[in-house]
Amino acid sequence: LAQLAPERKRKLSLYITTNGSFDLVEQCEVLGAFRNIFFTVSLEGVGTVQEYIRKRSSWTQIESTILKFRDRGLANRHLSIHHTLQALSLPGLGALIDWLALHDLQCTYHLLTRPEYLSVELLDTDYRQELLQFDLQNTNQFWGDDIAMTGDIQGYALSKPYRAELAAPFLRYIDFYEQDHTLTLEQCAPGLRERISTV
């Protein structure tokens, strides 16, 4: 893409989804004079939640990348955030929403559906409600794939049925996933293992 002729670039817009691990300002410089460049950063949460779900990622680096790009205010260069709501990210959703509001960032979201054992259906409805006890006024930062539920994080997260049979494959996955991880499920989502093991 960087090698395209400038006259062609000026007629084209790029849409790029990234994990935020590379400097987006530098990427704009490398890519050159495209008409527009739209970056979507896929975020699972902030801090340890992001680093647990996205193994070997660095929240410090990702946050720096996002805020540097936002603060630079490059013409015809755009940034949005996308969040995939799942069992592992739900415990940190309130912190993510607060972070988005603090930095005036918009976010789209959808529910993870595969693999099923990572979906919010793993969590019983009462537990989901407990996890959703945060300031919901900031949820207007979220635009969902179901327009009728835009901003309604609570309704969105509670819209799926509870499926107790997902606990066993989830725990097998976590045991496998953590074999080469520096973080643990308890650090990402304190109490989650105990909750799904006892329901």
Backbone as a ProteinNet text record, in pm:
[ID]
protein_1_A
[PRIMARY]
LAQLAPERKRKLSLYITTNGSFDLVEQCEVLGAFRNIFFTVSLEGVGTVQEYIRKRSSWTQIESTILKFRDRGLANRHLSIHHTLQALSLPGLGALIDWLALHDLQCTYHLLTRPEYLSVELLDTDYRQELLQFDLQNTNQFWGDDIAMTGDIQGYALSKPYRAELAAPFLRYIDFYEQDHTLTLEQCAPGLRERISTV
[TERTIARY]
81.6	0	85.5	191.9	277.9	341.2	351.9	418.3	326	197	105.3	141.6	111.4	139.1	53.3	107.6	32.7	-101.4	-110.9	-238	-344.8	-303.6	-398.6	-438.6	-342	-370.6	-475.7	-467.1	-559.3	-703.6	-725.5	-861.3	-913	-827.9	-861	-867.5	-959.1	-966	-931.6	-855.6	-816.9	-892.6	-933.6	-996.6	-910.6	-850	-753.1	-793.4	-802.9	-826.1	-692.8	-664.3	-534.3	-551.3	-450.4	-451.2	-385.5	-341.4	-284.5	-140.7	-72.8	63.9	167.5	126.2	217.8	174.7	270.3	245.9	163.1	42.1	-47.7	-5.8	53.1	103	213.3	304.3	410.6	353.9	250.6	188.6	129.1	69.5	15.1	125.8	238.8	351.8	403.1	408.9	455.4	356.5	228.1	126.6	113.1	129.3	129	-7.4	-23	-131.1	-262.4	-311.6	-444	-550.7	-662.6	-771.2	-813.3	-838.4	-870	-804.3	-770.8	-730.7	-812.5	-885.6	-968.7	-906.7	-863.9	-811.5	-918.8	-936.2	-1017	-925.9	-915.7	-834.4	-925.9	-892.8	-970.1	-920.9	-1009.2	-973.7	-1060.4	-998.7	-1072.6	-1101.7	-1024.8	-1040.2	-921.5	-900.4	-784.2	-697	-568.5	-477.8	-465.7	-477	-457.9	-559.8	-682.4	-785.2	-738.5	-691.1	-639.9	-520.5	-429.2	-306.5	-330.7	-433.8	-465.4	-532.1	-632.9	-707.9	-622.4	-546.4	-455.5	-314.4	-283.3	-156.2	-38	54.3	178	156.4	36.9	15.1	59	79.5	118.7	16.4	-59.1	-158.4	-93.2	21.5	90.7	118.8	165.8	196.2	69.4	-35.8	-161.3	-223.7	-230	-288	-208.8	-77.3	7.5	-17.4	-31.3	-57.5	-188.2	-293	-424.8	-424.9	-371.1	-376.5	-284	-172.5	-83.2	-153.5	-221	-291.4	-404.7	-482.6	-593.6	-544	-437.5	-387.1	-322.1	-273.4	-207.2	-307.7	-432.8	-536	-504.2	-458.1	-419.9	-542.5	-530.1	-641	-670.8	-799	-844.5	-788.1	-753.6	-707.1	-796.2	-857.4	-966.3	-938.7	-994.2	-972.5	-1102.6	-1129.9	-1241.2	-1194.4	-1272.3	-1242	-1351.1	-1312.2	-1411.4	-1387.7	-1496.3	-1488.6	-1576.5	-1520.3	-1595.9	-1631.7	-1758.8	-1805.1	-1806.7	-1737.1	-1725.5	-1714	-1712.5	-1707.7	-1583.2	-1469	-1345.2	-1337.9	-1405.3	-1397	-1505.4	-1615.2	-1725.6	-1684.7	-1599.4	-1559.6	-1487.3	-1425.5	-1354	-1425.7	-1552	-1624.7	-1642.7	-1671.9	-1690.6	-1566.1	-1449.3	-1322.9	-1298.1	-1333.6	-1317.6	-1408.9	-1533.1	-1628.2	-1580.7	-1531.1	-1479.9	-1360.5	-1272.3	-1154.5	-1195.5	-1291.4	-1341.1	-1399.2	-1478.8	-1541.1	-1435.4	-1336.3	-1230.3	-1156.9	-1138.7	-1061.3	-1148.9	-1281.4	-1375.7	-1360.4	-1358.3	-1344	-1473.1	-1511	-1629.8	-1592.8	-1688.9	-1663.4	-1783.2	-1757.1	-1859.7	-1836.6	-1936.7	-1920.8	-2016.6	-1982	-2073.7	-2043.2	-2132.2	-2114.1	-2031.8	-1933.1	-1861.3	-1956.7	-1954.2	-2040.7	-1962.9	-1839.1	-1756.2	-1615.3	-1553.4	-1613.3	-1716.8	-1819	-1930.1	-1886.3	-1784.1	-1743.9	-1676.6	-1647.3	-1595.9	-1703.6	-1823.5	-1931.5	-1988.1	-2069	-2130	-2229	-2266.9	-2357.8	-2293.9	-2162.4	-2091.9	-2131	-2164.9	-2190.5	-2339.2	-2375.3	-2516.4	-2566.3	-2695.2	-2753.9	-2729.1	-2738.1	-2713.5	-2570.3	-2475.8	-2335.1	-2315.2	-2378.9	-2369.7	-2423.3	-2534.4	-2591.9	-2497.3	-2431.7	-2333.6	-2219.6	-2173.2	-2061.8	-2098.9	-2228	-2275	-2314.1	-2271	-2302.4	-2198.1	-2203	-2116.2	-2198.1	-2136.5	-2206	-2245.2	-2374.1	-2421.5	-2437.8	-2420.9	-2440.1	-2334.9	-2220.5	-2116	-2133.1	-2233.4	-2246.7	-2297.9	-2332.4	-2366.4	-2244	-2126.6	-2006.8	-2008.5	-2098.5	-2103.2	-2212.1	-2174.9	-2271	-2270.1	-2380.8	-2383.5	-2424.2	-2406.5	-2446.7	-2598	-2667.4	-2813.5	-2852.3	-2897.1	-2920.3	-3023.1	-3114.2	-3216.4	-3156.1	-3035.5	-2972.5	-2851.7	-2833.4	-2720.9	-2723.1	-2610.8	-2599.9	-2651	-2722.6	-2780.5	-2689.4	-2576.2	-2480.2	-2541.8	-2615.6	-2674.7	-2770.1	-2861.8	-2955.2	-2884.5	-2779.6	-2705.2	-2637.1	-2572.4	-2500.2	-2594.1	-2716.3	-2812.6	-2904.1	-2884.6	-2978.9	-2962.8	-2854.8	-2830.6	-2859.2	-2903.7	-2935	-2808.8	-2824.1	-2714.9	-2705.3	-2582.3	-2561	-2451.9	-2494.6	-2401.6	-2304.6	-2343.4	-2258.7	-2130.9	-2121.8	-2002.6	-1886.8	-1914	-1810.4	-1694.9	-1724.1	-1617.7	-1523.6	-1574.7	-1480.8	-1406.8	-1471.6	-1404.8	-1284.1	-1302.5	-1193.1	-1080.6	-1114.9	-1010.8	-930.9	-1002	-934.6	-841	-887.3	-804.6	-678.8	-692.8	-575.2	-472.9	-521.6	-433.2	-373.5	-457.9	-417.8	-310	-316.6	-222.9	-89.1	-73.2	52.3	172.6	154.4	264.6	226.6	145.1	100.5	166.1	193.5	252.1	145.7	18.1	-93.2	-188.1	-276.7	-372.8	-515	-608.8	-749.8	-788	-735	-768.1	-725.6	-615.4	-570.3	-659.7	-710.9	-796.9	-938.8	-992.1	-1131.7	-1141.2	-1108.2	-1108.7	-1243.1	-1236.6	-1356.3	-1433.5	-1395.8	-1473.4	-1465.3	-1344.7	-1329.9	-1416.6	-1412.8	-1492	-1641.1	-1680.4	-1823.8	-1877.4	-1807.9	-1862	-1845.1	-1753.8	-1733.9	-1838	-1908.6	-2001.2	-2146.8	-2173.5	-2314.1	-2381.3
-120.3	0	126	123.6	241.4	273	172	191.1	240.1	251.7	302	444.4	476.3	611.3	712	830.1	931.3	967.9	974.2	1010	903.4	778.6	671.8	678.7	703.6	711.4	817.4	931.5	1041.6	1008.1	898	855.5	742.9	694.1	574.9	605.8	535.8	538.2	399.6	394.8	268.1	248.1	124.6	86.4	-24.8	3.4	-88.2	-122.4	-252	-298	-343.1	-298.6	-324.4	-356.8	-421.4	-447.1	-333.6	-229.9	-114.4	-130.3	-232.2	-257.2	-177.5	-115.8	-36.4	109.3	198.2	341.6	382.2	430.5	462.9	590.4	682.4	804.5	767.7	681.6	637.6	560.6	480.1	406.5	500.8	610.3	709.9	768.6	794.7	850.7	751.9	623.6	520.7	503.1	501.8	477.6	593.8	714.8	829.5	891	950.2	1046	983.4	883.4	830.1	933.7	926.9	1024	1025.4	906.3	888.7	760.7	757.4	632.5	620.3	510.9	483.2	366.6	391.2	285.5	244.5	113.6	60.4	-22.4	17	-57.9	-153.2	-280.6	-382.5	-391.9	-358.5	-358.4	-455.9	-534.7	-627.6	-566.1	-466	-402.6	-311.3	-274.3	-193.2	-271.7	-236.7	-297.5	-448.4	-515.9	-661	-736.7	-686.2	-754.2	-763.8	-651.7	-652.2	-746.2	-739.6	-818.1	-967.8	-1003.2	-1145.6	-1200.9	-1130.2	-1181.6	-1178.9	-1070.9	-1061.9	-1093.3	-1219.3	-1266.6	-1193.5	-1152.4	-1082.7	-939.4	-887.6	-746.3	-661.3	-532.4	-438.1	-326	-316	-210.6	-72.5	-56.5	72.4	115.9	22.5	52.3	84.2	3.9	24	158.6	188.5	315.9	432.8	424.3	529.5	549	438.2	443.3	515.1	479	537.6	686.7	723.5	863	952	898.8	974.8	1007.3	908.6	930.6	1031	1013	1105.4	1248.4	1264.8	1398.3	1465.6	1387.1	1444.9	1516.2	1466.7	1534	1544.4	1435.2	1436.1	1450.8	1535.2	1556.9	1429.4	1395.2	1279.4	1146.7	1146.1	1023.7	1002.8	885.8	865.2	743.1	746.4	638.3	602	473	424.2	300	261.5	144.6	40.5	-86.1	-193.3	-291.5	-332.7	-426	-547.3	-665.1	-789.3	-835.4	-824.8	-856	-1007.2	-1053.5	-1196.6	-1219.3	-1345.3	-1378.9	-1321.6	-1326.5	-1278.7	-1126.6	-1057.9	-911.4	-845	-915.5	-853.7	-801.7	-873.4	-819	-684.8	-653.7	-528.2	-424.9	-451.5	-362.4	-222.4	-213.2	-82	3.6	-56.9	17.2	62.7	-21.8	16.7	133.4	126	233.6	365.4	359.5	480.4	536.8	449.3	492.8	558.4	499.6	557.9	696.2	709.1	837.6	942.2	900.1	991	1050.9	969.1	1012.2	1047.4	1052.9	1093.9	1010.6	879	785.4	708.4	690.6	613.5	466.7	380.1	236.4	164.4	76.5	-16.7	-148.8	-233.4	-360.6	-464.8	-587.5	-697.1	-810.7	-907.7	-1022.8	-1129.6	-1183.5	-1299.8	-1419.2	-1493.3	-1611	-1741.8	-1736	-1854.1	-1823.8	-1915.1	-2037.7	-2007.4	-2089.3	-2063.4	-2056	-2134.6	-2137.9	-2007.7	-1917	-1785.3	-1676.9	-1714.1	-1616.1	-1581.8	-1475.6	-1436.9	-1541.7	-1634.9	-1741.9	-1833.8	-1828.2	-1903	-1855.7	-1727.8	-1665.2	-1664	-1703.7	-1701.5	-1556.9	-1540.4	-1407.2	-1321.4	-1380.2	-1302.8	-1249.5	-1331.9	-1289.8	-1177	-1189.1	-1081.3	-950.8	-960.3	-838.7	-778.4	-864.4	-815.9	-742.4	-796.7	-737.2	-606.5	-584.5	-464.9	-353	-361.9	-256.9	-145.3	-71	44.8	158.5	273.3	393.2	376.7	350.2	322.4	448	566.3	687.5	701.1	637.6	646.7	547	462.5	359.5	413.2	542.1	597.7	604.5	576.7	567.2	441.5	349	222.7	224.3	189.2	172.7	26.3	-44.1	-187.8	-225.4	-353.3	-398.3	-413.6	-414.3	-409.9	-267.5	-189.9	-47.1	-22.7	-118.2	-101.2	-105.8	-162.5	-174.9	-83.5	9.6	101.2	174.3	169.4	233.3	148.7	40.5	-43.8	-162.7	-136.1	-242.8	-350.9	-309.9	-407.1	-500.1	-442	-523.9	-613.7	-559.9	-636.2	-757.2	-734.5	-843.1	-946.9	-905	-997.3	-1063.7	-1033	-1079.2	-1225.8	-1289.1	-1429	-1519.8	-1641.4	-1734.5	-1787.1	-1830.7	-1893.1	-2039.7	-2089.5	-2229.4	-2290.3	-2362.2	-2418.8	-2518.4	-2581.2	-2684	-2626.3	-2494.2	-2432	-2423.8	-2447.2	-2431.9	-2529.5	-2655.7	-2756.2	-2724.8	-2698.5	-2663.7	-2532.2	-2439	-2313.1	-2338.1	-2416.5	-2442.3	-2521.3	-2613.5	-2685.7	-2587.8	-2497.8	-2397.8	-2311	-2264.6	-2177.8	-2250.2	-2376.5	-2453.2	-2463.8	-2484.7	-2490.3	-2352.3	-2250.7	-2114.7	-2059.5	-2094.4	-2038.4	-2112.3	-2217.8	-2292.1	-2205.7	-2108.2	-2020.2	-1873.1	-1845.3	-1708.5	-1657.2	-1528.8	-1470	-1422.3	-1421.1	-1378.1	-1494.9	-1479	-1582.9	-1529.4	-1622	-1585.4	-1503.5	-1536.6	-1464.2	-1317.3	-1291.7	-1153.4	-1076.5	-1145.5	-1082.4	-1065.4	-1171.1	-1172.1	-1240.9	-1169.1	-1229.4	-1293.7	-1419.7	-1490.2	-1560.6	-1540.6	-1600.5	-1752.9	-1807.1	-1953.3	-2015.6	-1957	-2011.1	-2000	-1891.8	-1870.1	-1972.5	-1997.6	-2092.2	-2235.7	-2257.8	-2393.7	-2433.6	-2336.5	-2367	-2346.4	-2286.1	-2261.6	-2392.1
0	0	0	76.9	83.9	-51.2	-139	-267.3	-378	-350.2	-451.8	-491.8	-614.6	-662.8	-587.2	-556.2	-480.1	-541.5	-673.9	-737.3	-714.7	-700.6	-667.7	-520.6	-433.5	-290	-259.3	-328.1	-299.8	-333.4	-403.8	-439.9	-350.4	-261.4	-183	-33.4	36.5	183	235	341.7	404.7	535.1	560.9	686.6	747.3	859.7	918.3	1061.5	1091	1228	1286.2	1406.7	1468.5	1615.9	1673	1817.1	1895.7	1825.8	1893.2	1937.5	1888.6	1933.9	1854.7	1742	1661.6	1661.5	1650.4	1652.5	1530.5	1553	1443.1	1371.5	1442.2	1377.9	1278.7	1320.3	1230.4	1111.6	1136.2	1026.2	922.7	968.4	875.3	789.4	850.2	776.2	672.3	708.2	615.3	500.6	532.3	429.8	333.3	382.9	293.5	269.6	151.4	124	79.3	152	121.4	156.6	85.8	108.3	255.1	309.9	451.7	500.2	628.4	693.1	821.3	830.9	947.6	1023.9	1145.3	1231.1	1332.4	1348.7	1457.7	1547	1673.9	1769.4	1845.1	1841.2	1911.9	2055.6	2150.8	2292.8	2370	2456.1	2542.1	2678.5	2714.6	2845.2	2868.8	2992.4	3027.9	3125.5	3129.3	3225.5	3211.4	3324.7	3329.9	3246.5	3237.1	3156.5	3011.3	2956.7	2819	2805	2898.1	2888.5	2907.9	2984.5	3001.9	2875.8	2826.4	2711	2584.8	2567	2452.4	2501.7	2505.8	2560.6	2497	2582	2544.3	2496.3	2514	2482.5	2601.4	2575.6	2680.6	2684.7	2796.2	2807.3	2801.6	2863.6	2861.1	2717.7	2636.8	2496.8	2418.1	2438.3	2364.9	2400.9	2529.5	2572.4	2514.3	2518.4	2463.8	2314.4	2242	2097.7	2068	2142.2	2118.6	2149.6	2264.9	2307.3	2223.6	2180.9	2092.9	1961.9	1904.7	1778.5	1798	1904.3	1930.9	1949.1	2023.7	2054.2	1934	1839.5	1722.7	1631	1625.6	1547.4	1399.3	1340.2	1199.5	1109	1008.4	914.5	836.5	826.5	749.7	801	928.1	993.6	1115	1125.1	1220	1308.2	1428.9	1526	1594.2	1605	1685.1	1761.1	1861.6	1943.9	1921	1920.3	1912.3	2026.8	2090.1	2202.9	2176	2198.6	2187.9	2328.7	2363.8	2498.6	2518.8	2620.6	2648.2	2797.8	2836.9	2979.3	3047.2	2980	3040.1	3048.1	2958.8	2958.9	3043.1	3070.2	3143.6	3281.9	3357.5	3488.1	3480.4	3367.3	3352.5	3268.3	3235.7	3145.3	3203.1	3332	3393.5	3382.2	3403.6	3394.2	3250.6	3153.2	3012.6	2977.7	3020.4	2991.9	3053.6	3175.8	3240.2	3163.7	3117.6	3041.8	2910.1	2841.6	2716.7	2740.3	2845.6	2876.1	2914.3	2992.5	3034.7	2915.1	2812.2	2695.9	2576	2598.3	2494.1	2367.3	2385.3	2274.1	2252.3	2128.1	2094	2077.3	2103.2	2095.6	2037	1943.1	1897.7	1969.7	1974.7	2044.7	1989.5	2012.2	1983.3	2080.6	2083.8	2172	2103	2173.4	2123.6	2120.1	2011.6	1999.5	1986.8	1939.8	1925	1976.1	2050.5	2101.8	2210.1	2215.6	2307.3	2453.2	2489.5	2631	2676.4	2585.3	2623.4	2618.2	2578	2566.7	2704.5	2711.4	2838.8	2887.6	2802.4	2843.2	2946.3	2959.3	3063.6	3202.9	3216	3345.1	3376.3	3499.4	3535.8	3540.6	3523.8	3510.9	3634.3	3753.5	3875.6	3878.8	3835	3832.6	3732.1	3617.3	3517.8	3575.9	3646.5	3706.7	3810.1	3888.5	3986	3916.7	3803.8	3731.1	3663.6	3645.8	3575.9	3671	3796.2	3893.5	3886.1	3777.2	3762.5	3703.9	3690.4	3643.4	3497.4	3475	3340	3254.9	3314.4	3234.6	3124.8	3143.1	3041.6	2927.7	2935.2	2833.1	2701.2	2695.7	2565.4	2474.2	2532	2448.8	2362.2	2393.6	2321.3	2215.4	2095.5	1985.8	1947.1	1971.2	1947.8	1806.9	1772.9	1640.3	1631.1	1743.3	1746.4	1784.7	1687	1710.5	1820.5	1840.7	1943.8	2084.1	2096	2226.6	2241.1	2149.8	2158.5	2292.1	2361	2491.8	2606.6	2578	2683.4	2709.8	2774	2800.6	2888.3	2988.6	3079.5	3005.1	2929.5	2852.8	2753.9	2692.8	2593.2	2657	2770.9	2837.6	2897.7	2930.7	2991.3	2888.5	2762.1	2659.7	2622.6	2666.7	2632.5	2751.5	2725.7	2835.4	2902.8	3028.1	3101.6	3062.3	3039	2999.6	3087.4	3188.9	3286.8	3225	3114.7	3052.6	2990.7	2982.4	2925.1	3024.5	3153.4	3255.8	3235.3	3208.1	3194.8	3078.3	2956.8	2849.1	2873.2	2941.5	2973.8	3064.7	3168.6	3262.3	3196.6	3106.8	3031.6	2945.9	2882.5	2798.8	2882.7	2997.4	3082.3	3127.8	3166.9	3208.9	3095.4	2973.5	2856.7	2827.1	2827.6	2790.8	2882.4	3009.7	3107.2	3114.1	3035.3	3039.9	3005.2	2914.7	2878.4	2895.3	2996.8	3022.5	3150.2	3156	3276.6	3374.3	3330.2	3414.9	3438.6	3537.9	3570.2	3558.1	3549.6	3544.9	3667	3782.3	3905.3	3896.7	3829.9	3812.9	3716.5	3616	3516.4	3568.6	3627.5	3671.4	3807.3	3914.5	4048.1	4082.2	4126.6	4169.2	4059.6	3934	3824.5	3827	3846.8	3848.3	3957	4075.5	4186.1	4157.3	4096.5	4068.8	3972.4	3862.5	3765.2	3810.6	3904.6	3955.9	4058.5	4116.5	4224.6	4188.2	4072.3	4033.4	3995.7
[MASK]
+++++++++++++++++++++++++++++++++++++++++++++++++++++++++++++++++++++++++++++++++++++++++++++++++++++++++++++++++++++++++++++++++++++++++++++++++++++++++++++++++++++++++++++++++++++++++++++++++++++++

